[in-house]
Amino acid sequence: MTLALVTAGESHGPALVAIVTGLPAGLLLDRAAIDEDLRRRQQGYGRSPRQQIETDEVEVLAGLRHGRTLGSPLCLLVRNRDHANWAHGMSPWPPEDEPAGKGTDPVTLPRPGHADLAGAMKYGLADVRDALERASARHTAATVAAGAVAKALLRDIGVEVAGSVVEIGGASGEEDRRAAIDAARKDRDTLGGVVEVRALGVPPGLGSYATRDERLDGRLAAALMGIQAVKGVEIGDGFSLARLRGSGAHDEIVRGGGLRRETNRAGGIEAGVSNGEEIVVRCAMKPLPTLMRPLRSVDLATGEPAQALVERSDTAAVEALAVVAEAAVAFELARAAREKFGGDALDDFVGAWRAYLERVDWARP
């Protein structure tokens, strides 16, 4: 049984859509919990005024009846309220009215660090907006909605997933982070940062060393690298392990209410398989590429040097990344759990998990 996610939608299009397949029937979903995760994604110091326009709420179009999944594809929708201001410029069909509102003029000034130029080259686009709308981080709202569903499934097998901010612009304390954001905003600049996601209660045995595509660490890294602006991922102590000797890098195995580790430098994964310790992953986000003081670019229409596109942007969105990364990790862990425990009905899925725990000698952290 495989859990899968497909999303659709543009930043200023009518809506964002997530279709989740492979869920067992009978999973109870809480609309308020999904909406709360969507709200968390919109929060954070340094966000743009758009977060005051959008009040994200989930709608379910298929796969749910009276709050429980049916075992069929689950279709989630999050509307873009700002689409009303872009109705002509982002109309799905050729508009019949006169050009009005935002998005009516073609974009020919690609931003360094964004998908603008590479996307225009790849798809042969004269208007960069055809690339930047989908490449925008706005569509992570769909990822977060699907992640909230995944967290509900994981909760039924005792797994909790939480993301948090490690640093923003090199600053770790909350006051220092805010000061760094204020300084960047004053300079009309942007900041990146680092977030961490922890998953507690993950049983040993998710993922596999048998093939490259089954490795849990590779899958988590790919899920996080698939988030806009993420440029690096580490599992556990990651890169710092490269500076240690083997005797100080690995987690010794002890017994105490079952097999366990007293340290967790591996971040809960060895050889692509969860080892029963807490899963710990971190990802690094680059500064956002839309700058109020734009970098040099080239006008694709004229070939002449120009300044890059200036469009509404956050100063920092690292706090939002923590929520999106949490959702991405949760979905990948739920996918691995579905592969491990299967089941068409929730009771089958949970029952297989319980039977497995009776077999393995695991001391839950």
C-alpha positions as CSV (number, residue, x, y, z in Angstrom):
1,M,0.0,0.0,0.0
2,T,1.5,3.3,-1.1
3,L,0.6,6.8,0.1
4,A,1.0,9.5,-2.6
5,L,0.4,13.2,-3.0
6,V,-0.2,15.4,-6.0
7,T,-0.7,19.1,-5.7
8,A,-1.9,21.7,-8.2
9,G,-2.4,25.4,-8.3
10,E,-0.6,28.7,-8.9
11,S,0.2,31.4,-6.4
12,H,-2.5,33.8,-7.6
13,G,-4.8,31.3,-9.3
14,P,-8.2,30.4,-8.0
15,A,-7.1,27.8,-5.5
16,L,-4.6,25.2,-4.5
17,V,-5.4,21.5,-4.6
18,A,-3.9,18.4,-2.9
19,I,-5.0,14.9,-3.9
20,V,-3.9,12.2,-1.4
21,T,-4.2,8.5,-2.4
22,G,-3.5,5.4,-0.4
23,L,-5.2,6.4,2.9
24,P,-6.9,3.7,4.8
25,A,-10.7,3.9,5.2
26,G,-11.9,5.1,8.6
27,L,-9.2,7.7,9.5
28,L,-10.8,10.4,11.5
29,L,-9.8,13.9,10.4
30,D,-10.2,17.1,12.3
31,R,-11.0,20.1,10.1
32,A,-9.9,22.5,12.9
33,A,-6.5,20.8,13.2
34,I,-5.9,21.1,9.5
35,D,-6.9,24.8,9.5
36,E,-4.6,25.4,12.5
37,D,-1.6,24.1,10.6
38,L,-2.6,26.3,7.7
39,R,-2.8,29.2,10.1
40,R,0.7,28.4,11.6
41,R,2.1,28.4,8.1
42,Q,1.0,32.0,7.6
43,Q,2.4,33.2,10.9
44,G,5.9,34.4,11.7
45,Y,7.8,37.6,12.1
46,G,8.9,39.1,8.7
47,R,6.0,37.8,6.6
48,S,4.5,39.9,3.7
49,P,1.2,41.7,3.7
50,R,-0.3,38.9,1.7
51,Q,-0.8,36.9,4.9
52,Q,-3.3,39.5,6.0
53,I,-5.3,38.9,2.8
54,E,-5.3,35.1,2.9
55,T,-7.1,33.3,5.7
56,D,-6.4,29.7,4.6
57,E,-9.1,27.1,5.3
58,V,-9.4,23.6,4.0
59,E,-12.3,22.4,1.9
60,V,-12.7,18.7,1.1
61,L,-14.1,17.8,-2.3
62,A,-13.8,14.0,-2.2
63,G,-12.8,11.0,-0.2
64,L,-14.3,12.0,3.2
65,R,-17.7,11.4,4.7
66,H,-18.7,12.7,8.1
67,G,-15.1,13.3,9.0
68,R,-13.8,9.8,8.1
69,T,-11.8,8.8,5.1
70,L,-13.4,6.4,2.6
71,G,-10.3,4.7,1.3
72,S,-10.7,6.6,-2.0
73,P,-8.6,9.6,-3.1
74,L,-8.9,12.5,-0.7
75,C,-9.1,15.9,-2.5
76,L,-8.3,19.0,-0.4
77,L,-8.7,22.5,-1.6
78,V,-7.4,25.8,-0.3
79,R,-8.8,28.9,-2.0
80,N,-6.6,31.9,-2.9
81,R,-8.6,34.9,-1.8
82,D,-6.1,37.2,-3.4
83,H,-7.2,35.8,-6.8
84,A,-9.9,38.4,-6.8
85,N,-7.2,41.0,-7.4
86,W,-5.7,38.9,-10.2
87,A,-8.9,37.6,-11.8
88,H,-7.9,38.9,-15.3
89,G,-4.2,38.3,-15.1
90,M,-4.5,34.8,-13.8
91,S,-7.7,33.7,-15.5
92,P,-7.6,30.0,-16.5
93,W,-9.4,30.8,-19.8
94,P,-8.7,33.7,-22.2
95,P,-10.4,36.7,-20.5
96,E,-13.1,38.5,-22.5
97,D,-13.1,41.7,-20.5
98,E,-10.6,44.5,-20.7
99,P,-7.3,44.1,-18.9
100,A,-7.6,45.1,-15.2
101,G,-6.0,44.3,-11.9
102,K,-2.7,42.6,-11.3
103,G,-0.8,40.2,-13.5
104,T,-1.9,41.7,-16.8
105,D,1.5,42.9,-17.9
106,P,4.1,40.2,-19.0
107,V,7.1,39.7,-16.7
108,T,10.4,39.8,-18.5
109,L,12.8,40.6,-15.6
110,P,13.9,37.3,-14.1
111,R,15.1,37.3,-10.4
112,P,18.4,35.7,-9.5
113,G,17.7,32.8,-7.2
114,H,14.2,32.1,-8.4
115,A,12.8,29.8,-11.1
116,D,12.2,32.7,-13.4
117,L,15.0,32.4,-15.9
118,A,15.5,28.6,-15.7
119,G,11.8,28.0,-16.0
120,A,11.4,30.4,-19.0
121,M,14.3,28.7,-20.8
122,K,13.0,25.1,-20.0
123,Y,9.4,25.7,-21.1
124,G,10.1,28.4,-23.8
125,L,8.1,31.1,-22.0
126,A,8.0,34.7,-23.1
127,D,6.1,35.7,-19.9
128,V,8.1,34.6,-16.8
129,R,4.9,34.7,-14.7
130,D,4.0,31.3,-16.3
131,A,6.9,29.9,-14.3
132,L,7.0,31.9,-11.1
133,E,3.4,31.4,-10.2
134,R,3.8,27.6,-9.7
135,A,7.4,28.0,-8.3
136,S,6.1,30.3,-5.6
137,A,6.1,29.0,-2.0
138,R,2.4,29.9,-1.8
139,H,1.5,26.4,-3.0
140,T,3.1,24.9,0.2
141,A,-0.3,25.5,1.7
142,A,-1.5,22.4,-0.1
143,T,1.6,20.5,1.3
144,V,0.7,21.6,4.8
145,A,-3.0,20.5,4.4
146,A,-1.8,17.0,3.2
147,G,0.8,16.9,6.0
148,A,-2.0,17.5,8.6
149,V,-3.7,14.4,7.2
150,A,-0.5,12.4,7.5
151,K,0.0,13.5,11.1
152,A,-3.5,12.2,11.9
153,L,-2.5,8.8,10.5
154,L,0.8,8.8,12.3
155,R,-0.9,9.7,15.6
156,D,-2.9,6.5,15.4
157,I,0.4,4.5,15.6
158,G,1.9,6.7,18.3
159,V,4.1,9.0,16.2
160,E,4.3,12.8,16.8
161,V,6.0,15.2,14.4
162,A,7.0,18.8,15.3
163,G,9.0,21.4,13.5
164,S,10.9,24.4,15.0
165,V,13.2,27.2,14.1
166,V,16.9,26.8,14.8
167,E,18.2,30.1,13.5
168,I,17.3,33.0,11.2
169,G,20.0,35.0,9.5
170,G,22.6,33.4,11.8
171,A,20.7,34.4,15.0
172,S,19.3,31.8,17.3
173,G,17.5,33.6,20.2
174,E,14.0,34.9,19.5
175,E,14.9,38.6,20.2
176,D,18.1,38.3,18.1
177,R,16.1,36.8,15.3
178,R,13.6,39.6,15.3
179,A,16.4,42.2,15.4
180,A,18.1,40.5,12.4
181,I,14.7,40.6,10.5
182,D,14.2,44.2,11.4
183,A,17.7,45.1,10.1
184,A,17.2,43.2,6.9
185,R,13.8,44.8,6.3
186,K,15.3,48.3,6.8
187,D,17.9,47.4,4.2
188,R,15.2,46.1,1.9
189,D,16.9,42.7,2.0
190,T,15.9,39.1,3.0
191,L,17.1,36.4,5.3
192,G,17.2,32.6,5.3
193,G,17.7,30.2,8.2
194,V,17.6,26.7,9.5
195,V,14.7,24.6,10.8
196,E,14.6,21.3,12.6
197,V,11.9,18.5,12.5
198,R,11.7,15.8,15.1
199,A,9.5,12.7,15.0
200,L,9.0,10.8,18.3
201,G,7.7,7.3,18.5
202,V,8.8,6.1,15.0
203,P,9.3,2.3,15.2
204,P,12.4,0.6,13.9
205,G,12.1,-0.8,10.4
206,L,10.6,2.0,8.3
207,G,12.4,2.4,5.0
208,S,14.9,-0.1,3.7
209,Y,18.6,-0.6,2.7
210,A,17.5,-3.0,-0.1
211,T,17.2,-0.3,-2.8
212,R,18.2,3.3,-3.2
213,D,14.6,4.5,-3.6
214,E,13.5,2.8,-0.3
215,R,16.1,4.5,1.9
216,L,14.2,6.6,4.5
217,D,17.0,9.2,4.9
218,G,17.1,9.7,1.1
219,R,13.3,10.0,1.0
220,L,13.2,12.6,3.8
221,A,16.0,14.6,2.2
222,A,14.2,14.6,-1.1
223,A,11.0,15.7,0.5
224,L,12.7,18.6,2.3
225,M,14.7,19.6,-0.8
226,G,11.4,19.7,-2.7
227,I,10.4,22.7,-0.6
228,Q,11.1,26.1,-2.1
229,A,14.3,27.8,-1.1
230,V,15.7,24.8,0.8
231,K,19.4,24.3,-0.2
232,G,20.6,21.7,2.3
233,V,19.5,18.8,4.5
234,E,21.1,16.9,7.3
235,I,20.0,13.8,9.3
236,G,21.0,13.7,12.9
237,D,24.4,15.3,13.5
238,G,24.9,15.3,9.7
239,F,28.0,17.1,8.5
240,S,29.5,17.3,11.9
241,L,29.9,13.5,11.9
242,A,32.4,13.9,9.1
243,R,34.8,15.6,11.5
244,L,34.7,12.8,14.1
245,R,36.4,9.5,14.4
246,G,34.1,6.4,14.1
247,S,34.5,5.7,17.8
248,G,32.8,9.0,18.6
249,A,30.3,9.1,15.7
250,H,28.1,6.1,16.2
251,D,25.4,5.3,18.7
252,E,26.2,2.3,20.9
253,I,23.5,-0.3,21.5
254,V,22.3,-1.0,25.0
255,R,19.5,-2.9,26.7
256,G,17.0,-1.2,29.0
257,G,13.3,-2.2,28.6
258,G,14.3,-3.3,25.1
259,L,17.1,-2.4,22.7
260,R,17.9,1.3,22.6
261,R,20.7,3.9,22.2
262,E,22.0,6.3,24.8
263,T,22.9,8.8,22.0
264,N,21.3,9.7,18.8
265,R,23.9,11.1,16.5
266,A,22.4,9.1,13.6
267,G,19.1,11.0,13.9
268,G,17.1,7.9,14.2
269,I,18.1,6.4,10.9
270,E,20.8,3.9,10.0
271,A,21.5,2.4,6.5
272,G,18.3,4.0,5.3
273,V,16.1,2.3,8.0
274,S,14.6,3.9,11.1
275,N,16.3,2.4,14.2
276,G,13.7,3.3,16.8
277,E,15.2,6.5,18.1
278,E,13.8,9.9,17.5
279,I,14.0,11.0,13.9
280,V,15.9,14.3,13.7
281,V,16.3,16.2,10.4
282,R,17.3,19.8,9.7
283,C,17.1,21.9,6.5
284,A,18.7,25.1,5.5
285,M,16.7,27.8,3.7
286,K,18.4,30.4,1.5
287,P,17.3,34.1,1.7
288,L,14.3,34.8,-0.4
289,P,15.1,36.0,-4.0
290,T,12.5,38.8,-4.3
291,L,14.3,41.9,-3.1
292,M,13.0,45.4,-2.6
293,R,16.4,46.5,-3.7
294,P,16.7,44.2,-6.7
295,L,19.8,42.5,-8.1
296,R,21.1,42.9,-11.7
297,S,19.3,40.9,-14.4
298,V,18.6,41.1,-18.1
299,D,15.3,42.0,-19.7
300,L,14.3,39.0,-21.7
301,A,12.2,41.1,-24.1
302,T,15.0,43.5,-25.1
303,G,18.2,41.7,-24.1
304,E,19.3,44.8,-22.2
305,P,20.7,44.9,-18.6
306,A,18.0,45.7,-16.1
307,Q,17.0,45.3,-12.5
308,A,15.2,42.1,-11.5
309,L,11.4,41.9,-10.9
310,V,10.2,43.5,-7.7
311,E,7.1,41.9,-6.3
312,R,5.5,41.6,-2.8
313,S,7.7,39.3,-0.7
314,D,8.5,38.3,2.9
315,T,11.6,39.5,4.6
316,A,11.9,36.1,6.2
317,A,9.7,33.0,6.0
318,V,11.8,30.6,8.1
319,E,9.0,30.1,10.7
320,A,6.7,29.2,7.9
321,L,9.3,26.7,6.6
322,A,9.3,24.9,10.0
323,V,5.6,24.2,9.5
324,V,6.0,23.1,5.8
325,A,9.0,20.9,6.7
326,E,7.0,19.3,9.5
327,A,4.3,18.5,7.0
328,A,6.8,17.1,4.4
329,V,8.5,14.9,7.0
330,A,5.1,13.7,8.4
331,F,3.9,12.8,4.9
332,E,7.1,10.8,4.1
333,L,7.0,8.9,7.4
334,A,3.3,8.1,6.9
335,R,4.1,6.9,3.4
336,A,6.8,4.6,4.8
337,A,4.4,3.4,7.5
338,R,1.7,2.6,4.9
339,E,4.3,0.5,3.0
340,K,5.3,-1.3,6.2
341,F,1.9,-2.0,7.8
342,G,-0.6,-1.8,4.8
343,G,-4.3,-2.3,5.4
344,D,-7.4,-1.1,3.6
345,A,-9.1,-0.1,6.8
346,L,-7.6,1.9,9.7
347,D,-8.1,-1.0,12.1
348,D,-6.0,-3.3,9.8
349,F,-3.2,-0.7,9.6
350,V,-3.1,-0.2,13.4
351,G,-3.5,-3.9,14.0
352,A,-0.4,-4.7,11.9
353,W,1.6,-2.0,13.7
354,R,0.6,-3.6,17.1
355,A,1.5,-7.1,15.9
356,Y,4.9,-5.8,14.7
357,L,5.7,-4.1,18.0
358,E,5.1,-7.5,19.8
359,R,7.8,-9.0,17.6
360,V,10.5,-6.4,17.8
361,D,12.7,-5.9,20.9
362,W,12.3,-2.1,21.0
363,A,12.6,0.3,23.9
364,R,10.4,3.2,22.8
365,P,12.2,6.6,23.6
